[in-house]
Amino acid sequence: MDWRLDDSRPIWLQLQEQLTRRILSGHYPPGEKLPTVRELAAEAGVNPNTMQRALAALDAEGLTITNRTTGRVVTKDEAVLEGMRACLARGIIEQFYESAAELGYTKEQALELLKRRQNL
């Protein structure tokens, strides 16, 4: 899986978002040990301190758990994982409605577009 980074926003935040999506998509399943900070940093082509900041944010969100002896693992707490999925989905939906509004659609019309798309 490629890392997509740009200069429009802080790199650590982009890393955090991409790692979150990898966890929620199952790329890193619940209970799986993550690669080390240095391994992830090398893979993404970033400074290890930048990657550490992104991983610390995942710890703070409860998506990962750090243990000094075993390293960092993805949480097995399904409530945390499902809560984060729902949060990201709400953001995607809100972005869709905002984009549709910019095109002149009401929320009801945008919802109708989604319903029609689902029936294709």
Backbone atoms as SQL, in Angstrom:
CREATE TABLE atoms (id INTEGER PRIMARY KEY, chain TEXT, resi INTEGER, resn TEXT, atom TEXT, x REAL, y REAL, z REAL);
INSERT INTO atoms VALUES
  (1, 'A', 1, 'MET', 'N', 0.850, -1.174, 0.000),
  (2, 'A', 1, 'MET', 'CA', 0.000, 0.000, 0.000),
  (3, 'A', 1, 'MET', 'C', 0.896, 1.238, 0.000),
  (4, 'A', 2, 'ASP', 'N', 0.673, 2.098, -0.941),
  (5, 'A', 2, 'ASP', 'CA', 1.498, 3.297, -1.070),
  (6, 'A', 2, 'ASP', 'C', 1.089, 4.372, -0.064),
  (7, 'A', 3, 'TRP', 'N', 2.058, 5.173, 0.304),
  (8, 'A', 3, 'TRP', 'CA', 1.816, 6.332, 1.155),
  (9, 'A', 3, 'TRP', 'C', 1.639, 7.530, 0.247),
  (10, 'A', 4, 'ARG', 'N', 0.579, 8.280, 0.452),
  (11, 'A', 4, 'ARG', 'CA', 0.325, 9.480, -0.334),
  (12, 'A', 4, 'ARG', 'C', 0.441, 10.685, 0.582),
  (13, 'A', 5, 'LEU', 'N', 1.516, 11.426, 0.417),
  (14, 'A', 5, 'LEU', 'CA', 1.781, 12.584, 1.260),
  (15, 'A', 5, 'LEU', 'C', 1.980, 13.815, 0.386),
  (16, 'A', 6, 'ASP', 'N', 1.482, 14.951, 0.891),
  (17, 'A', 6, 'ASP', 'CA', 1.698, 16.205, 0.179),
  (18, 'A', 6, 'ASP', 'C', 1.984, 17.299, 1.195),
  (19, 'A', 7, 'ASP', 'N', 2.310, 18.465, 0.701),
  (20, 'A', 7, 'ASP', 'CA', 2.700, 19.569, 1.580),
  (21, 'A', 7, 'ASP', 'C', 1.529, 20.439, 2.024),
  (22, 'A', 8, 'SER', 'N', 0.306, 20.025, 1.718),
  (23, 'A', 8, 'SER', 'CA', -0.852, 20.863, 2.038),
  (24, 'A', 8, 'SER', 'C', -1.215, 20.841, 3.524),
  (25, 'A', 9, 'ARG', 'N', -0.844, 19.766, 4.224),
  (26, 'A', 9, 'ARG', 'CA', -1.166, 19.622, 5.646),
  (27, 'A', 9, 'ARG', 'C', -0.004, 18.954, 6.355),
  (28, 'A', 10, 'PRO', 'N', 0.033, 18.999, 7.677),
  (29, 'A', 10, 'PRO', 'CA', 1.146, 18.371, 8.394),
  (30, 'A', 10, 'PRO', 'C', 1.293, 16.890, 8.024),
  (31, 'A', 11, 'ILE', 'N', 2.520, 16.470, 7.799),
  (32, 'A', 11, 'ILE', 'CA', 2.803, 15.090, 7.378),
  (33, 'A', 11, 'ILE', 'C', 2.338, 14.094, 8.433),
  (34, 'A', 12, 'TRP', 'N', 2.608, 14.389, 9.720),
  (35, 'A', 12, 'TRP', 'CA', 2.228, 13.428, 10.760),
  (36, 'A', 12, 'TRP', 'C', 0.731, 13.186, 10.761),
  (37, 'A', 13, 'LEU', 'N', -0.052, 14.219, 10.462),
  (38, 'A', 13, 'LEU', 'CA', -1.506, 14.086, 10.431),
  (39, 'A', 13, 'LEU', 'C', -1.936, 13.201, 9.253),
  (40, 'A', 14, 'GLN', 'N', -1.292, 13.371, 8.110),
  (41, 'A', 14, 'GLN', 'CA', -1.583, 12.529, 6.950),
  (42, 'A', 14, 'GLN', 'C', -1.212, 11.074, 7.236),
  (43, 'A', 15, 'LEU', 'N', -0.089, 10.872, 7.921),
  (44, 'A', 15, 'LEU', 'CA', 0.316, 9.521, 8.294),
  (45, 'A', 15, 'LEU', 'C', -0.703, 8.891, 9.241),
  (46, 'A', 16, 'GLN', 'N', -1.133, 9.674, 10.218),
  (47, 'A', 16, 'GLN', 'CA', -2.131, 9.189, 11.174),
  (48, 'A', 16, 'GLN', 'C', -3.407, 8.756, 10.443),
  (49, 'A', 17, 'GLU', 'N', -3.874, 9.584, 9.528),
  (50, 'A', 17, 'GLU', 'CA', -5.095, 9.278, 8.783),
  (51, 'A', 17, 'GLU', 'C', -4.927, 8.009, 7.953),
  (52, 'A', 18, 'GLN', 'N', -3.778, 7.878, 7.294),
  (53, 'A', 18, 'GLN', 'CA', -3.555, 6.707, 6.454),
  (54, 'A', 18, 'GLN', 'C', -3.396, 5.440, 7.288),
  (55, 'A', 19, 'LEU', 'N', -2.742, 5.537, 8.427),
  (56, 'A', 19, 'LEU', 'CA', -2.625, 4.387, 9.317),
  (57, 'A', 19, 'LEU', 'C', -3.996, 3.998, 9.878),
  (58, 'A', 20, 'THR', 'N', -4.806, 4.993, 10.204),
  (59, 'A', 20, 'THR', 'CA', -6.157, 4.720, 10.695),
  (60, 'A', 20, 'THR', 'C', -6.945, 3.951, 9.651),
  (61, 'A', 21, 'ARG', 'N', -6.887, 4.399, 8.419),
  (62, 'A', 21, 'ARG', 'CA', -7.614, 3.708, 7.350),
  (63, 'A', 21, 'ARG', 'C', -7.071, 2.290, 7.139),
  (64, 'A', 22, 'ARG', 'N', -5.783, 2.114, 7.272),
  (65, 'A', 22, 'ARG', 'CA', -5.207, 0.774, 7.128),
  (66, 'A', 22, 'ARG', 'C', -5.696, -0.145, 8.242),
  (67, 'A', 23, 'ILE', 'N', -5.817, 0.395, 9.425),
  (68, 'A', 23, 'ILE', 'CA', -6.321, -0.403, 10.548),
  (69, 'A', 23, 'ILE', 'C', -7.799, -0.740, 10.322),
  (70, 'A', 24, 'LEU', 'N', -8.603, 0.247, 9.992),
  (71, 'A', 24, 'LEU', 'CA', -10.036, 0.038, 9.841),
  (72, 'A', 24, 'LEU', 'C', -10.387, -0.821, 8.638),
  (73, 'A', 25, 'SER', 'N', -9.536, -0.821, 7.627),
  (74, 'A', 25, 'SER', 'CA', -9.788, -1.640, 6.435),
  (75, 'A', 25, 'SER', 'C', -9.322, -3.084, 6.615),
  (76, 'A', 26, 'GLY', 'N', -8.596, -3.349, 7.708),
  (77, 'A', 26, 'GLY', 'CA', -8.119, -4.704, 7.946),
  (78, 'A', 26, 'GLY', 'C', -6.715, -4.971, 7.446),
  (79, 'A', 27, 'HIS', 'N', -6.077, -3.967, 6.855),
  (80, 'A', 27, 'HIS', 'CA', -4.686, -4.129, 6.428),
  (81, 'A', 27, 'HIS', 'C', -3.828, -4.517, 7.638),
  (82, 'A', 28, 'TYR', 'N', -4.113, -3.880, 8.772),
  (83, 'A', 28, 'TYR', 'CA', -3.541, -4.256, 10.060),
  (84, 'A', 28, 'TYR', 'C', -4.712, -4.713, 10.924),
  (85, 'A', 29, 'PRO', 'N', -4.960, -6.016, 11.017),
  (86, 'A', 29, 'PRO', 'CA', -6.123, -6.525, 11.741),
  (87, 'A', 29, 'PRO', 'C', -6.012, -6.328, 13.261),
  (88, 'A', 30, 'PRO', 'N', -7.152, -6.403, 13.964),
  (89, 'A', 30, 'PRO', 'CA', -7.135, -6.292, 15.420),
  (90, 'A', 30, 'PRO', 'C', -6.177, -7.313, 16.042),
  (91, 'A', 31, 'GLY', 'N', -5.382, -6.833, 16.988),
  (92, 'A', 31, 'GLY', 'CA', -4.431, -7.687, 17.683),
  (93, 'A', 31, 'GLY', 'C', -3.094, -7.860, 16.990),
  (94, 'A', 32, 'GLU', 'N', -2.982, -7.390, 15.741),
  (95, 'A', 32, 'GLU', 'CA', -1.731, -7.565, 14.994),
  (96, 'A', 32, 'GLU', 'C', -0.688, -6.548, 15.450),
  (97, 'A', 33, 'LYS', 'N', 0.545, -7.023, 15.513),
  (98, 'A', 33, 'LYS', 'CA', 1.665, -6.145, 15.846),
  (99, 'A', 33, 'LYS', 'C', 1.990, -5.301, 14.625),
  (100, 'A', 34, 'LEU', 'N', 2.123, -4.005, 14.847),
  (101, 'A', 34, 'LEU', 'CA', 2.510, -3.101, 13.763),
  (102, 'A', 34, 'LEU', 'C', 4.013, -3.169, 13.537),
  (103, 'A', 35, 'PRO', 'N', 4.454, -2.829, 12.333),
  (104, 'A', 35, 'PRO', 'CA', 5.894, -2.690, 12.115),
  (105, 'A', 35, 'PRO', 'C', 6.456, -1.623, 13.062),
  (106, 'A', 36, 'THR', 'N', 7.754, -1.642, 13.267),
  (107, 'A', 36, 'THR', 'CA', 8.375, -0.661, 14.149),
  (108, 'A', 36, 'THR', 'C', 8.266, 0.740, 13.559),
  (109, 'A', 37, 'VAL', 'N', 8.495, 1.717, 14.417),
  (110, 'A', 37, 'VAL', 'CA', 8.487, 3.114, 13.973),
  (111, 'A', 37, 'VAL', 'C', 9.465, 3.301, 12.830),
  (112, 'A', 38, 'ARG', 'N', 10.664, 2.780, 12.987),
  (113, 'A', 38, 'ARG', 'CA', 11.691, 2.937, 11.946),
  (114, 'A', 38, 'ARG', 'C', 11.289, 2.250, 10.646),
  (115, 'A', 39, 'GLU', 'N', 10.690, 1.073, 10.747),
  (116, 'A', 39, 'GLU', 'CA', 10.251, 0.369, 9.536),
  (117, 'A', 39, 'GLU', 'C', 9.159, 1.155, 8.809),
  (118, 'A', 40, 'LEU', 'N', 8.178, 1.624, 9.570),
  (119, 'A', 40, 'LEU', 'CA', 7.104, 2.412, 8.956),
  (120, 'A', 40, 'LEU', 'C', 7.631, 3.716, 8.368),
  (121, 'A', 41, 'ALA', 'N', 8.538, 4.374, 9.093),
  (122, 'A', 41, 'ALA', 'CA', 9.112, 5.630, 8.606),
  (123, 'A', 41, 'ALA', 'C', 9.875, 5.406, 7.298),
  (124, 'A', 42, 'ALA', 'N', 10.657, 4.332, 7.247),
  (125, 'A', 42, 'ALA', 'CA', 11.416, 4.030, 6.028),
  (126, 'A', 42, 'ALA', 'C', 10.464, 3.737, 4.869),
  (127, 'A', 43, 'GLU', 'N', 9.407, 2.988, 5.150),
  (128, 'A', 43, 'GLU', 'CA', 8.424, 2.648, 4.118),
  (129, 'A', 43, 'GLU', 'C', 7.742, 3.904, 3.570),
  (130, 'A', 44, 'ALA', 'N', 7.423, 4.845, 4.476),
  (131, 'A', 44, 'ALA', 'CA', 6.729, 6.071, 4.065),
  (132, 'A', 44, 'ALA', 'C', 7.686, 7.144, 3.574),
  (133, 'A', 45, 'GLY', 'N', 8.984, 6.977, 3.831),
  (134, 'A', 45, 'GLY', 'CA', 9.965, 7.976, 3.416),
  (135, 'A', 45, 'GLY', 'C', 9.928, 9.232, 4.267),
  (136, 'A', 46, 'VAL', 'N', 9.691, 9.043, 5.580),
  (137, 'A', 46, 'VAL', 'CA', 9.616, 10.185, 6.489),
  (138, 'A', 46, 'VAL', 'C', 10.581, 9.979, 7.657),
  (139, 'A', 47, 'ASN', 'N', 10.784, 11.033, 8.417),
  (140, 'A', 47, 'ASN', 'CA', 11.619, 10.986, 9.602),
  (141, 'A', 47, 'ASN', 'C', 10.933, 10.120, 10.667),
  (142, 'A', 48, 'PRO', 'N', 11.675, 9.270, 11.384),
  (143, 'A', 48, 'PRO', 'CA', 11.062, 8.455, 12.436),
  (144, 'A', 48, 'PRO', 'C', 10.314, 9.272, 13.496),
  (145, 'A', 49, 'ASN', 'N', 10.792, 10.473, 13.793),
  (146, 'A', 49, 'ASN', 'CA', 10.086, 11.310, 14.773),
  (147, 'A', 49, 'ASN', 'C', 8.697, 11.703, 14.270),
  (148, 'A', 50, 'THR', 'N', 8.587, 11.934, 12.974),
  (149, 'A', 50, 'THR', 'CA', 7.293, 12.271, 12.380),
  (150, 'A', 50, 'THR', 'C', 6.347, 11.079, 12.467),
  (151, 'A', 51, 'MET', 'N', 6.865, 9.900, 12.168),
  (152, 'A', 51, 'MET', 'CA', 6.045, 8.684, 12.255),
  (153, 'A', 51, 'MET', 'C', 5.657, 8.423, 13.713),
  (154, 'A', 52, 'GLN', 'N', 6.580, 8.637, 14.630),
  (155, 'A', 52, 'GLN', 'CA', 6.280, 8.421, 16.045),
  (156, 'A', 52, 'GLN', 'C', 5.135, 9.326, 16.497),
  (157, 'A', 53, 'ARG', 'N', 5.112, 10.552, 16.009),
  (158, 'A', 53, 'ARG', 'CA', 4.034, 11.475, 16.370),
  (159, 'A', 53, 'ARG', 'C', 2.693, 10.949, 15.863),
  (160, 'A', 54, 'ALA', 'N', 2.672, 10.419, 14.648),
  (161, 'A', 54, 'ALA', 'CA', 1.439, 9.854, 14.088),
  (162, 'A', 54, 'ALA', 'C', 0.986, 8.641, 14.900),
  (163, 'A', 55, 'LEU', 'N', 1.933, 7.793, 15.263),
  (164, 'A', 55, 'LEU', 'CA', 1.598, 6.596, 16.029),
  (165, 'A', 55, 'LEU', 'C', 1.138, 6.946, 17.447),
  (166, 'A', 56, 'ALA', 'N', 1.728, 7.971, 18.034),
  (167, 'A', 56, 'ALA', 'CA', 1.297, 8.418, 19.360),
  (168, 'A', 56, 'ALA', 'C', -0.157, 8.888, 19.310),
  (169, 'A', 57, 'ALA', 'N', -0.539, 9.519, 18.212),
  (170, 'A', 57, 'ALA', 'CA', -1.926, 9.958, 18.054),
  (171, 'A', 57, 'ALA', 'C', -2.867, 8.758, 17.963),
  (172, 'A', 58, 'LEU', 'N', -2.420, 7.678, 17.304),
  (173, 'A', 58, 'LEU', 'CA', -3.230, 6.459, 17.243),
  (174, 'A', 58, 'LEU', 'C', -3.389, 5.852, 18.632),
  (175, 'A', 59, 'ASP', 'N', -2.312, 5.889, 19.425),
  (176, 'A', 59, 'ASP', 'CA', -2.388, 5.422, 20.813),
  (177, 'A', 59, 'ASP', 'C', -3.417, 6.237, 21.588),
  (178, 'A', 60, 'ALA', 'N', -3.376, 7.558, 21.411),
  (179, 'A', 60, 'ALA', 'CA', -4.282, 8.446, 22.129),
  (180, 'A', 60, 'ALA', 'C', -5.744, 8.193, 21.742),
  (181, 'A', 61, 'GLU', 'N', -5.980, 7.805, 20.497),
  (182, 'A', 61, 'GLU', 'CA', -7.336, 7.503, 20.028),
  (183, 'A', 61, 'GLU', 'C', -7.796, 6.120, 20.466),
  (184, 'A', 62, 'GLY', 'N', -6.867, 5.304, 20.957),
  (185, 'A', 62, 'GLY', 'CA', -7.207, 3.959, 21.385),
  (186, 'A', 62, 'GLY', 'C', -7.155, 2.925, 20.278),
  (187, 'A', 63, 'LEU', 'N', -6.691, 3.324, 19.076),
  (188, 'A', 63, 'LEU', 'CA', -6.607, 2.370, 17.966),
  (189, 'A', 63, 'LEU', 'C', -5.426, 1.426, 18.111),
  (190, 'A', 64, 'THR', 'N', -4.397, 1.882, 18.791),
  (191, 'A', 64, 'THR', 'CA', -3.221, 1.042, 19.024),
  (192, 'A', 64, 'THR', 'C', -2.875, 1.069, 20.509),
  (193, 'A', 65, 'ILE', 'N', -2.154, 0.042, 20.914),
  (194, 'A', 65, 'ILE', 'CA', -1.706, -0.086, 22.297),
  (195, 'A', 65, 'ILE', 'C', -0.211, -0.352, 22.261),
  (196, 'A', 66, 'THR', 'N', 0.532, 0.419, 23.021),
  (197, 'A', 66, 'THR', 'CA', 1.980, 0.267, 23.045),
  (198, 'A', 66, 'THR', 'C', 2.407, -0.456, 24.309),
  (199, 'A', 67, 'ASN', 'N', 3.256, -1.457, 24.110),
  (200, 'A', 67, 'ASN', 'CA', 3.829, -2.208, 25.213),
  (201, 'A', 67, 'ASN', 'C', 5.335, -2.200, 25.003),
  (202, 'A', 68, 'ARG', 'N', 6.065, -1.808, 26.003),
  (203, 'A', 68, 'ARG', 'CA', 7.527, -1.684, 25.862),
  (204, 'A', 68, 'ARG', 'C', 8.207, -2.973, 25.430),
  (205, 'A', 69, 'THR', 'N', 7.660, -4.116, 25.827),
  (206, 'A', 69, 'THR', 'CA', 8.327, -5.376, 25.510),
  (207, 'A', 69, 'THR', 'C', 7.860, -5.997, 24.197),
  (208, 'A', 70, 'THR', 'N', 6.597, -5.776, 23.830),
  (209, 'A', 70, 'THR', 'CA', 6.089, -6.419, 22.613),
  (210, 'A', 70, 'THR', 'C', 5.877, -5.465, 21.454),
  (211, 'A', 71, 'GLY', 'N', 6.013, -4.185, 21.685),
  (212, 'A', 71, 'GLY', 'CA', 5.811, -3.210, 20.614),
  (213, 'A', 71, 'GLY', 'C', 4.378, -2.712, 20.575),
  (214, 'A', 72, 'ARG', 'N', 3.988, -2.205, 19.444),
  (215, 'A', 72, 'ARG', 'CA', 2.663, -1.586, 19.283),
  (216, 'A', 72, 'ARG', 'C', 1.762, -2.544, 18.524),
  (217, 'A', 73, 'VAL', 'N', 0.549, -2.759, 19.057),
  (218, 'A', 73, 'VAL', 'CA', -0.429, -3.637, 18.416),
  (219, 'A', 73, 'VAL', 'C', -1.729, -2.885, 18.194),
  (220, 'A', 74, 'VAL', 'N', -2.491, -3.366, 17.223),
  (221, 'A', 74, 'VAL', 'CA', -3.812, -2.815, 16.940),
  (222, 'A', 74, 'VAL', 'C', -4.762, -3.297, 18.031),
  (223, 'A', 75, 'THR', 'N', -5.622, -2.401, 18.507),
  (224, 'A', 75, 'THR', 'CA', -6.578, -2.776, 19.541),
  (225, 'A', 75, 'THR', 'C', -7.497, -3.893, 19.063),
  (226, 'A', 76, 'LYS', 'N', -7.939, -4.708, 20.012),
  (227, 'A', 76, 'LYS', 'CA', -8.937, -5.738, 19.726),
  (228, 'A', 76, 'LYS', 'C', -10.331, -5.259, 20.120),
  (229, 'A', 77, 'ASP', 'N', -10.412, -4.042, 20.647),
  (230, 'A', 77, 'ASP', 'CA', -11.677, -3.479, 21.128),
  (231, 'A', 77, 'ASP', 'C', -12.549, -3.083, 19.937),
  (232, 'A', 78, 'GLU', 'N', -13.542, -3.910, 19.646),
  (233, 'A', 78, 'GLU', 'CA', -14.415, -3.674, 18.493),
  (234, 'A', 78, 'GLU', 'C', -15.207, -2.380, 18.633),
  (235, 'A', 79, 'ALA', 'N', -15.530, -1.986, 19.872),
  (236, 'A', 79, 'ALA', 'CA', -16.275, -0.741, 20.072),
  (237, 'A', 79, 'ALA', 'C', -15.437, 0.461, 19.629),
  (238, 'A', 80, 'VAL', 'N', -14.156, 0.438, 19.926),
  (239, 'A', 80, 'VAL', 'CA', -13.260, 1.520, 19.500),
  (240, 'A', 80, 'VAL', 'C', -13.157, 1.540, 17.983),
  (241, 'A', 81, 'LEU', 'N', -12.961, 0.377, 17.390),
  (242, 'A', 81, 'LEU', 'CA', -12.822, 0.288, 15.935),
  (243, 'A', 81, 'LEU', 'C', -14.108, 0.735, 15.233),
  (244, 'A', 82, 'GLU', 'N', -15.249, 0.261, 15.714),
  (245, 'A', 82, 'GLU', 'CA', -16.517, 0.632, 15.083),
  (246, 'A', 82, 'GLU', 'C', -16.823, 2.112, 15.296),
  (247, 'A', 83, 'GLY', 'N', -16.478, 2.641, 16.452),
  (248, 'A', 83, 'GLY', 'CA', -16.675, 4.068, 16.705),
  (249, 'A', 83, 'GLY', 'C', -15.870, 4.924, 15.743),
  (250, 'A', 84, 'MET', 'N', -14.625, 4.524, 15.487),
  (251, 'A', 84, 'MET', 'CA', -13.777, 5.270, 14.552),
  (252, 'A', 84, 'MET', 'C', -14.301, 5.137, 13.126),
  (253, 'A', 85, 'ARG', 'N', -14.764, 3.926, 12.756),
  (254, 'A', 85, 'ARG', 'CA', -15.350, 3.741, 11.420),
  (255, 'A', 85, 'ARG', 'C', -16.544, 4.685, 11.229),
  (256, 'A', 86, 'ALA', 'N', -17.408, 4.725, 12.233),
  (257, 'A', 86, 'ALA', 'CA', -18.601, 5.574, 12.151),
  (258, 'A', 86, 'ALA', 'C', -18.210, 7.043, 12.059),
  (259, 'A', 87, 'CYS', 'N', -17.209, 7.446, 12.807),
  (260, 'A', 87, 'CYS', 'CA', -16.744, 8.832, 12.779),
  (261, 'A', 87, 'CYS', 'C', -16.224, 9.203, 11.386),
  (262, 'A', 88, 'LEU', 'N', -15.407, 8.333, 10.809),
  (263, 'A', 88, 'LEU', 'CA', -14.884, 8.597, 9.462),
  (264, 'A', 88, 'LEU', 'C', -16.001, 8.601, 8.427),
  (265, 'A', 89, 'ALA', 'N', -16.957, 7.686, 8.573),
  (266, 'A', 89, 'ALA', 'CA', -18.072, 7.628, 7.630),
  (267, 'A', 89, 'ALA', 'C', -18.902, 8.906, 7.698),
  (268, 'A', 90, 'ARG', 'N', -19.133, 9.415, 8.904),
  (269, 'A', 90, 'ARG', 'CA', -19.879, 10.669, 9.036),
  (270, 'A', 90, 'ARG', 'C', -19.150, 11.808, 8.317),
  (271, 'A', 91, 'GLY', 'N', -17.827, 11.837, 8.438),
  (272, 'A', 91, 'GLY', 'CA', -17.044, 12.864, 7.755),
  (273, 'A', 91, 'GLY', 'C', -17.159, 12.765, 6.247),
  (274, 'A', 92, 'ILE', 'N', -17.129, 11.550, 5.734),
  (275, 'A', 92, 'ILE', 'CA', -17.258, 11.331, 4.291),
  (276, 'A', 92, 'ILE', 'C', -18.639, 11.779, 3.817),
  (277, 'A', 93, 'ILE', 'N', -19.658, 11.437, 4.591),
  (278, 'A', 93, 'ILE', 'CA', -21.026, 11.821, 4.234),
  (279, 'A', 93, 'ILE', 'C', -21.174, 13.342, 4.243),
  (280, 'A', 94, 'GLU', 'N', -20.618, 13.977, 5.265),
  (281, 'A', 94, 'GLU', 'CA', -20.700, 15.435, 5.352),
  (282, 'A', 94, 'GLU', 'C', -19.988, 16.097, 4.172),
  (283, 'A', 95, 'GLN', 'N', -18.824, 15.563, 3.789),
  (284, 'A', 95, 'GLN', 'CA', -18.108, 16.099, 2.628),
  (285, 'A', 95, 'GLN', 'C', -18.945, 15.941, 1.359),
  (286, 'A', 96, 'PHE', 'N', -19.618, 14.806, 1.232),
  (287, 'A', 96, 'PHE', 'CA', -20.476, 14.582, 0.070),
  (288, 'A', 96, 'PHE', 'C', -21.583, 15.624, 0.016),
  (289, 'A', 97, 'TYR', 'N', -22.260, 15.827, 1.144),
  (290, 'A', 97, 'TYR', 'CA', -23.344, 16.813, 1.176),
  (291, 'A', 97, 'TYR', 'C', -22.835, 18.218, 0.875),
  (292, 'A', 98, 'GLU', 'N', -21.672, 18.566, 1.407),
  (293, 'A', 98, 'GLU', 'CA', -21.102, 19.891, 1.135),
  (294, 'A', 98, 'GLU', 'C', -20.766, 20.053, -0.343),
  (295, 'A', 99, 'SER', 'N', -20.182, 19.023, -0.942),
  (296, 'A', 99, 'SER', 'CA', -19.847, 19.081, -2.366),
  (297, 'A', 99, 'SER', 'C', -21.105, 19.160, -3.218),
  (298, 'A', 100, 'ALA', 'N', -22.122, 18.392, -2.841),
  (299, 'A', 100, 'ALA', 'CA', -23.380, 18.431, -3.585),
  (300, 'A', 100, 'ALA', 'C', -24.029, 19.810, -3.468),
  (301, 'A', 101, 'ALA', 'N', -23.941, 20.409, -2.276),
  (302, 'A', 101, 'ALA', 'CA', -24.509, 21.753, -2.071),
  (303, 'A', 101, 'ALA', 'C', -23.799, 22.772, -2.955),
  (304, 'A', 102, 'GLU', 'N', -22.500, 22.619, -3.129),
  (305, 'A', 102, 'GLU', 'CA', -21.748, 23.522, -4.006),
  (306, 'A', 102, 'GLU', 'C', -22.223, 23.412, -5.452),
  (307, 'A', 103, 'LEU', 'N', -22.780, 22.261, -5.807),
  (308, 'A', 103, 'LEU', 'CA', -23.328, 22.060, -7.150),
  (309, 'A', 103, 'LEU', 'C', -24.788, 22.485, -7.248),
  (310, 'A', 104, 'GLY', 'N', -25.341, 22.936, -6.117),
  (311, 'A', 104, 'GLY', 'CA', -26.711, 23.418, -6.124),
  (312, 'A', 104, 'GLY', 'C', -27.750, 22.414, -5.658),
  (313, 'A', 105, 'TYR', 'N', -27.332, 21.265, -5.143),
  (314, 'A', 105, 'TYR', 'CA', -28.271, 20.260, -4.661),
  (315, 'A', 105, 'TYR', 'C', -28.620, 20.505, -3.197),
  (316, 'A', 106, 'THR', 'N', -29.873, 20.235, -2.847),
  (317, 'A', 106, 'THR', 'CA', -30.266, 20.217, -1.440),
  (318, 'A', 106, 'THR', 'C', -29.837, 18.867, -0.860),
  (319, 'A', 107, 'LYS', 'N', -29.913, 18.734, 0.455),
  (320, 'A', 107, 'LYS', 'CA', -29.566, 17.440, 1.071),
  (321, 'A', 107, 'LYS', 'C', -30.494, 16.342, 0.575),
  (322, 'A', 108, 'GLU', 'N', -31.762, 16.675, 0.399),
  (323, 'A', 108, 'GLU', 'CA', -32.733, 15.691, -0.078),
  (324, 'A', 108, 'GLU', 'C', -32.396, 15.239, -1.500),
  (325, 'A', 109, 'GLN', 'N', -32.017, 16.188, -2.340),
  (326, 'A', 109, 'GLN', 'CA', -31.653, 15.843, -3.715),
  (327, 'A', 109, 'GLN', 'C', -30.367, 15.016, -3.743),
  (328, 'A', 110, 'ALA', 'N', -29.439, 15.366, -2.906),
  (329, 'A', 110, 'ALA', 'CA', -28.188, 14.605, -2.829),
  (330, 'A', 110, 'ALA', 'C', -28.458, 13.185, -2.361),
  (331, 'A', 111, 'LEU', 'N', -29.338, 13.040, -1.383),
  (332, 'A', 111, 'LEU', 'CA', -29.705, 11.708, -0.895),
  (333, 'A', 111, 'LEU', 'C', -30.364, 10.901, -2.007),
  (334, 'A', 112, 'GLU', 'N', -31.190, 11.544, -2.789),
  (335, 'A', 112, 'GLU', 'CA', -31.835, 10.869, -3.918),
  (336, 'A', 112, 'GLU', 'C', -30.788, 10.386, -4.930),
  (337, 'A', 113, 'LEU', 'N', -29.758, 11.184, -5.164),
  (338, 'A', 113, 'LEU', 'CA', -28.667, 10.763, -6.050),
  (339, 'A', 113, 'LEU', 'C', -28.009, 9.488, -5.525),
  (340, 'A', 114, 'LEU', 'N', -27.790, 9.435, -4.223),
  (341, 'A', 114, 'LEU', 'CA', -27.195, 8.244, -3.614),
  (342, 'A', 114, 'LEU', 'C', -28.092, 7.026, -3.780),
  (343, 'A', 115, 'LYS', 'N', -29.376, 7.228, -3.576),
  (344, 'A', 115, 'LYS', 'CA', -30.327, 6.113, -3.713),
  (345, 'A', 115, 'LYS', 'C', -30.341, 5.595, -5.140),
  (346, 'A', 116, 'ARG', 'N', -30.330, 6.522, -6.110),
  (347, 'A', 116, 'ARG', 'CA', -30.314, 6.102, -7.522),
  (348, 'A', 116, 'ARG', 'C', -29.023, 5.354, -7.849),
  (349, 'A', 117, 'ARG', 'N', -27.936, 5.818, -7.306),
  (350, 'A', 117, 'ARG', 'CA', -26.622, 5.167, -7.538),
  (351, 'A', 117, 'ARG', 'C', -26.614, 3.759, -6.989),
  (352, 'A', 118, 'GLN', 'N', -27.245, 3.582, -5.837),
  (353, 'A', 118, 'GLN', 'CA', -27.299, 2.268, -5.199),
  (354, 'A', 118, 'GLN', 'C', -28.089, 1.282, -6.052),
  (355, 'A', 119, 'ASN', 'N', -29.057, 1.759, -6.783),
  (356, 'A', 119, 'ASN', 'CA', -29.906, 0.880, -7.611),
  (357, 'A', 119, 'ASN', 'C', -29.273, 0.544, -8.953),
  (358, 'A', 120, 'LEU', 'N', -28.157, 1.147, -9.290),
  (359, 'A', 120, 'LEU', 'CA', -27.517, 0.853, -10.589),
  (360, 'A', 120, 'LEU', 'C', -26.907, -0.505, -10.616);
